């Protein structure tokens, strides 16, 4: 069964780099500097060795802002993945037997190295993913925070003593690492989605095979290089990329891999879930969302506009917790639409290395075409564009920040993730109607509420069928709180003290004959 099939974007002639443009020249300089950096790697990591694909095949990593080729990386598959699994399996025996303090020290040093190379990592994220540099630097700090947090939590994996039912017995519970972990990560947060999985896995003694997105592997490889520099032993962290289907199948089929953790689409998550059944693996899934952002008429307008703007347009709308539906009460609808549109209009679009830019390009041409098809569906059913609504004059995969009004629940914009810079505004009358609209979806990852009524905050937060709820706040992710969804948005939680449990097995031990001389 083919799984995790991430399409590789073919760069059309229209997306070739415009080398005469100052931003393209600036990015070429940044790319050149990064390639001379001590953290830049363009090969896979297996058993502590930087390796090419066995057959020598490569794939291109492109800059979404200009289309230029940044680097060629190995196009790996089943054979290389099996090598990585074997390496992780061998390393597990020694890594899992280190004391928690020793593992903690390695993770802490890794955190320190990530932060000391923050600027380079941020530049690398902007170069291969496109998000503005300020936002990329924010991701580095956010991503590093998981390593720091789980360096601390490594020393807090406690067992338990159970009062025995018989006097001559003692009962206790051990927590032990699950084993080798296969981690499959997306392109929208090329560092943070890795550290959020690898941090807790390594903290409790697991070893990992990471498959980053083929669109953004360079950040993953740089992070892995820093892990080696931190003294994390060979084989504990391995990175393979290339043929997503073959790599996914190898991870699923191997009896040595005892857990799969995945962030990505619900469709791929379902395939991984089915494939994991063959060897009865543990599985954690952080899948798609359809986040409602409910603005009640008693909300502070400025707070609601600022929060909705942050929740919607971060990373050009390409996050799983982006506000996908802005649901506004009728008493404030027109006023909010006007204020929100003015704020969106001020968002500067452009090259991520340009000062003041708030929105970069979409990841590839397929992403732009998806936005266009969703918008066309909405317009054909009566929605109105009041701002944006087309490709940006910059060309490439840049798209204008867009606001759409008169959106109804039967439109694609309201039913599925647009994963782009389009804010659909829906109207509601009562609190009950808002909750019904918000919950009318198979997804259940993040939701946002804007209100000044404390009682309403409690009622609505409890009624919403979502794993995360932000109240009067548009940015709610943090390493100290559990991240994950309900319904078809996934299984398990990442981050916080709860996140480490996803990588641990419970073992009950019954010790008998305690009263014997």
N, C-alpha and C positions, 0 to 999 in steps of 0.2 A: 504493500500500500504506500502510495506516495504521500508524504506529509510535508508541512512547512514549506510550501512552494511559493517562495517569494520571487516574483517576476523581476528579471534584470532589465532595467530600462535601456532601450536602444536610443542613443543620442542621435536625434535627427539633425539634418544639415542646418536647420534653423537654430539649433542649440549649440552650434560651434562657438568657441570663445571669441569674443570681440576684442582682440588683442590691442586695438588702438585705444580702448576705453581705459581711463586712469585707474578705475577700480580693478580691472583685469590685470593691469601691470602691477598694482599694489599687491594683489593676491599672489601673483607669480613670485614676487619678492618674498612674501610670507612663506609660501610653499617651499621655496628654495632654502630659506633659513631653517624651516622645520626639518627638512630632509638631512640637514647637517647636525640636528640636535641629537643628544644622547638618548632621547626617548623614542625617536622615530624608528619604527620597524615596519617592514612590508612582507614578512614571511609568517607562516603559522608557527605556533609554539607547541611542541610536543616533547614531554620529558625533559624540559629545560633547554631544549635545542631549537634554534630558529631554522625552520625547514621549508623547502618548496614542495609543491605537489609531486607525487611520485612520477607522474607522466609529464611534468614540466608545464602543464597548462596554467594560464593566468587569467585574471579578469581585471577590468579597469575600474578604478575608483574615480568618479567624476565630481567636479565642483558644480553644484546646482546653480550657482549664480552666473557662471560663465561657460559651463560645459567643458572646460579644460580637463585634461587627464591629470590627476594628482599623482597617482602611482598605480603600478600593477601589483596585485597580490595573488597568492596561489589559489587556483580553482580546485579545491580539495573535494573529496568524496568519501565513499564508504571505507576505503582502505586506510586513509589517513585518520579517519574518525576512530576506527578500531584500534589503531596504534595509540591514539590519544587516550582511549578508554583503558587500554592495557597499562599505559603509563600511570594514569590516575589510580587504577586498581592496586598497582604495586606500591605507589606512594601512600595510599590510604593506611596501610598497616603501621607505618612509622609515624605519619602525621597525627593520626588519631590517638596514638599512645603518648604524644608529648603532653606535658602538663598544660592546663588551661592558661597558666601564666606565660608559658613559653609561646603558645600560639598568640596570645594577646600582645606580646611584645613585637612579634612579626607584623601583626596587623597595624599596630600603632606606628611602626616605622613606615609601613606602606602609606598610611594616612599622611604622615609628615612629608614623604616624598611627593605625593600627589599635590599637596598644598604648596610645596616649594617649586613645583613645575606648573602651577596654576595657569600662568599666562600662556605657556606653550600648549597645554591641553585645551584651553579655551580657544586658541587660534585654530587648533586642529579640528575641533568640533565645528567651528564656523566654516572652515574650509571645506569639509566633506558633507556637512549637514545643512549649512546655510543660515542658521539662526544668528541674530545679531551678536556681536562679540560680548557685549555686556550680559546678555542672556546666557551665552555659552559659559562665561566665567561664573555666573550664578549656578549653572549646572555642575561645574567642577566642585564648587563648595558644597553643593547639595549632595553630589555623588560621594565626595570624600567623607561627608558626615556619617554615612552608613558604615564605612570602615572604622571610623573612630568609635561610633556607638557600639558596634559589635566586638571591637577590641575590648571594650569594657564588659560587655555582656558575656564574653567567653568565660569569665571567672564567676559567673552567676548561674551556671546550669546546675541547679540543685535537684537532688533526688528526694526521697520521702521515706519515712518510717511509718508502717501501718500497725496499729495495736493488734496483736495476735489474738486469735479466737481460742487457742490452746496454750497452756502455760509453758510447754516445752518447745515452742516455736518462736522464731523471729521473722518478721515479714518486712521486706524493704523493696523500694523501686529505684532502679537506675535509669538515667537518661543517657543513651549512647548514640553516636552519629549514625545516620541511616546508611552511609556508604558513598559510592561514586554518584555525583549529580551531573545531569546533562542540563545546561542552562541555555535557552534559546532566547535571544534578545532582539528588540526592534531598532529601527534607525532614528526614531525621533528624540531619544535621549541616549546617545551612544556610550556615555560613561555611567550615568546614574542607574540605568536599568541593569547594568552589569554589577555594580558595587552593591546594589540593593539585594542581589541574589548571592553573590560570591562572599560578601561580608559575613552573613550569618552561617553560611555553609562552612567556611574555613574556621570560623570561631569555635564551632562545636566539634570539629575534627573531620569533616567531610573533605573530599577532593572533588575537583570540578573540571568538566569539559565544557567550554563556552563556545557557542556558535553565534557570533554577532551577525547583524544584517550585512549582506553583501554590498549594500549601498554605503555603509559607514564602518568599515572594519578597522580603520587606522587608529581611532581613539581606543578601541579595545586592545589593540596590539601595544600601544603606548602604555596603557595601564598595566598590561601584563609584564612589560619590560620593567616598570617600576616595582612590581611585585617581586621580580627576581632580584632587583637591586636591594629590596628590603630584607632579603634573606629567606623568603618563602621558598622551601625546597623544590627542586625539579620534580615535575609530575603532579604537584599539588594543584597547580592551575595550568590548564592547557587551552589553546585557542585554535579552532579550525574554522575555515570559511570556504564557500564555493558552491557546490551543488546542494542546495538546501534540502531537496527531497532525499538524496542519498545519505546526507549527514543525519537528518531526522530519523530515517529508517534505521540506521546503524545504532543510534542512541536508544531507540525504542526496542530493538530486537535483542540487544546485549543483556544477558542475565547479570552482568557485572555492574550495570547502571541500575541503581536502586531508586532513583528519583528523577523526575523531569520537572523543571520549572520554566515557565514560558510567559512572556508578555507579547501580546500581538492580537490579531483578529480573532473573533469568536469562531469563525469558520475553521481556521487552522487549529485553534484550541480544541475543537470537537474531534478533529482528526487525531491529534496527539492523545487525547483522552481515550479514544477507541484503540489506538495502537499500543498504549501503555497496558491495556488489559492482557495482552499476550504473555507478559512476564509479571503481571500484577505489581506494577511500580507505584510508588507514591507519586502524586502529581499536584503541582500548584499552578494555577492558571490566573493570569491577570489579563482579562480580555476587553472587548470593546465596551464603550459606554454610549449613553444618549442623555447626557446630563441636562436636567432642567435647571433654570435659574429663575426662581419665582420672585417677582417684585410686587409686594403688596402696596396698596395705596397709602399706608401709613409709614412707608419707608422714607428714610432721609434720601432725597433725590441724588445729592452729590455722592453719597456713600454707595448708593445702588449703581450709579453710572460708573464710578471708579472700579467697583468690584466686578461688575459684569464685563467691563472692558478687559480687565486682567484675566478673568476666567475664560473669556472667549478668544482673545487674539494672541495670547502667549504662544510662541513658536508657530506663528501664522495659522493658529487654529489646529495645529497638528499634535494634539495631545489627547489621551483617552479620557481626561477629566475636563476637557473644554466644555464650556456652556454650549450645548448643541441646540437648546431651545430656550429662548428668553420669554418667559410667560409673565405677562404684565397685567395687573388688575385694571379694569376699564377706567376707573377714576383718575388714574395717573398715566394711562397709556400714551396719550398724545404728547404730554409734557415730557415723559421719559424718552419717547422716540426722538423727539427734537433734540434733547440734551445729549442723548447717547450718540446720535448721528454727528453732532458737532465734535464730540470727543473722538469718535472714530476717524473723522475727516482730518484730524490733526496727526494721525499716525503716519510717520514717515516711512516709506517703502524704499528698499534699496539693498545694496551690497552690505553684508553684515559687518564689514570692516569700516564702514563709513560712519562718522560720528553722528549721533542723533537718530540713526535708523532704528525703528521699532519693529519692523516686519521685514523678513528676508523672503527668499523664494520658496515655493512649494518644492517638495523633494524631487519630483520628476514630472514628465509630461502626463503620465497616467493620472496623477493626483489632480492636475489642472482640469483634465477632461471629466473627472468625476465631479468636481465642483460645478463645471458648466452643465452637466447633465442634470444634477440636482436642482440647479437654479432654473433651468428650462422647464423642468417638471412643475416647479412651484408657480412660475409665471403662467403656464398653460392652464393652471387651476385657479387663477385669480389673485395671486400674490403680486405685490408691487415693490420694485427696487427703488429705495429713496436715496441710496448712496452706493457708488461703485457698480458692481455687476458685470465686470468684464476684465479681460487680461490687462495688466499694467503696461503702460507705454515703454517700460524698460525692456520688455520682451522676455525671452527665456521662459521660465516658469513663475515669473512674478504675477501676482493677481491683486487687484484692487481690494482693499478692505471694504466689505459690503454689508449693508443693512437692508433687510427685506421685511416689509410689513404685511399685514393681512394674511399671515401664514395660518393654515389649518392643519389639523392633526393627521389628515390623510395624505399630506404631501411628503415626498421623500426627505425633505429638509427636516421634517419633524419625526420621521419614522426611523431614519438611519443616520449614522455619523457622517457629516459632510467632510470632516477632516481638512478643513480649509478656512480661510478668513471670511466666512459668511455668517452673519448673525440674524437668525429668523425670529421675528417678534410675533408672539401669539397673544391673544386677548382672553381674559377670564373675568367672571363676575364675583363668584363666591370662593371662600377658602376651600370648601368641599370640591368645587369644580377644579381648582388649581391642583389639589392633591390627586384627583382622578386623572387629569391630563398628564401630570408628572409621572404617575405610576403606570400609565398605559404604554408599556414597552417591555420587551424581553430583557433589556439591560437594567443594571442596578449598581453602577459604580459610584459616581459622585452626583451630588445635588447641591444647590445653593438657594438660600432664602435671604430676602432683604425685608426686614420689618423692624419696627420699634416697639412692638407689642410682645412683652416677655411671655405671657401665657400662650400666645400664638406660636412663638418660637418652639416651646416644648411640644405643643400639639402637632405641629407640622413636621418637626424633626422626627418624632416618633412614628408618624403616619407614613413618611416617605420610605419606599422600599429600596434603599441605597446603603452601600457600605460606608460612605463618607458624606457628611453634610456640613457645609459651610454656612454660618449665619453672619450676615453683614460682612463677609470676607470672601474674596475671589481666589486667593491662593492659600490652600489649606494643607498641602503635602509637607510632611516633616518626618525626619528619621525616628522621632520618639513616639509616633502614633501609628496604629495599624492601618495599612493601606490595602484595600481589596474590595471586591464587590459581591453582590448577591445575584440570584437568578442567573442569566446567561453571561454575566460579567465576570464569572470565574469562581475559583475555589481557593481558599487559604488567604493568608495575610502576609504582607511584607513590611519590614521595619518594625520598630518597637520591641518590647520584651516578648511579644507574641510571635514575632517573625522568626525567632530562632527555633521555636517548637516545630516548624515545618521541616526541619532538617534533623530531628531527633526521633529515636524510637524509645518506647518505654519497655523496660525489662523488669518483670517481677521475680524476686528471689525469695524462696521459702527456706529458711534454715531450721532444721529439726534437731531433736535430741539435745536441747540446750540445758536440760537439768541432769544429764548424765554426768557421773563423776569422771 
